[in-house]
Amino acid sequence: MAQSVGVVIIHGMGSQKQDFAVPMVERLEKEIRKRGANPDRIAFQPIFWAPIVQEKEQKLLDTMTSENRLDWMQLRSFVVNDASC
């Protein structure tokens, strides 16, 4: 049967594994079945973007911590808001 709905799952910040979406998909499929629907009609597509930024993110963190005492609140502001702190 062809899928009639697509669901994209995008991971959040931090270190992620390539299979990050598996538990979510399993839970969603279980809930869909509970409601009497067919989860095969849904196409789940995880988007794994961590490797694209991981090296630069690590380099930035290394630079920020190598010669300075890291100010966690300033780092939080940098990550959550923008790079102008």
C-alpha positions as CSV (number, residue, x, y, z in Angstrom):
1,M,0.0,0.0,0.0
2,A,1.3,3.4,-0.9
3,Q,2.0,5.9,1.9
4,S,-0.4,8.8,2.2
5,V,1.4,10.9,4.9
6,G,5.0,11.8,5.4
7,V,6.6,12.6,8.7
8,V,10.0,14.2,9.0
9,I,11.9,13.7,12.2
10,I,14.8,16.1,12.8
11,H,17.0,15.7,15.9
12,G,17.9,18.5,18.3
13,M,21.2,19.9,19.4
14,G,24.0,17.9,21.0
15,S,25.6,14.6,20.1
16,Q,23.2,12.4,18.2
17,K,23.4,8.9,16.9
18,Q,22.3,8.1,13.4
19,D,19.5,5.9,14.7
20,F,18.1,8.7,16.9
21,A,14.6,8.5,15.4
22,V,14.1,4.7,15.9
23,P,12.5,5.0,19.4
24,M,10.2,7.8,18.2
25,V,9.0,6.0,15.1
26,E,8.4,2.8,17.2
27,R,6.3,4.8,19.7
28,L,4.4,6.6,17.0
29,E,3.6,3.3,15.1
30,K,2.4,1.8,18.4
31,E,0.1,4.8,19.1
32,I,-1.2,4.7,15.5
33,R,-2.0,1.0,15.8
34,K,-3.8,1.6,19.1
35,R,-6.1,4.0,17.3
36,G,-6.9,1.4,14.7
37,A,-4.9,3.0,11.9
38,N,-2.3,1.4,9.7
39,P,1.2,2.8,10.3
40,D,2.4,1.5,6.9
41,R,0.5,4.4,5.4
42,I,2.9,6.8,7.0
43,A,6.4,7.4,5.5
44,F,8.8,8.4,8.3
45,Q,12.0,10.2,7.3
46,P,14.7,11.0,9.8
47,I,17.0,13.9,9.0
48,F,20.4,13.4,10.5
49,W,22.4,16.6,10.2
50,A,24.8,16.3,13.2
51,P,27.8,15.2,11.1
52,I,27.5,18.4,9.0
53,V,28.3,20.7,11.9
54,Q,30.0,18.3,14.4
55,E,33.6,19.0,13.5
56,K,33.1,22.8,13.5
57,E,31.2,22.6,16.7
58,Q,33.9,20.6,18.4
59,K,36.6,23.0,17.1
60,L,34.7,26.0,18.5
61,L,34.3,24.4,21.9
62,D,37.9,23.4,22.0
63,T,39.0,27.0,21.2
64,M,36.6,28.4,23.8
65,T,37.9,26.1,26.5
66,S,41.6,25.7,25.7
67,E,42.9,29.1,27.0
68,N,39.9,30.4,28.8
69,R,37.7,29.5,31.7
70,L,34.4,28.7,30.0
71,D,31.5,30.9,31.1
72,W,28.6,28.6,30.8
73,M,25.9,31.4,30.9
74,Q,27.7,33.2,28.1
75,L,28.0,29.9,26.1
76,R,24.3,29.3,26.7
77,S,23.5,32.7,25.3
78,F,25.7,32.1,22.3
79,V,24.0,28.8,21.5
80,V,20.4,29.8,22.3
81,N,20.3,33.4,21.0
82,D,23.1,34.3,18.6
83,A,26.8,34.7,18.3
84,S,27.0,38.4,19.3
85,C,27.4,37.8,23.1
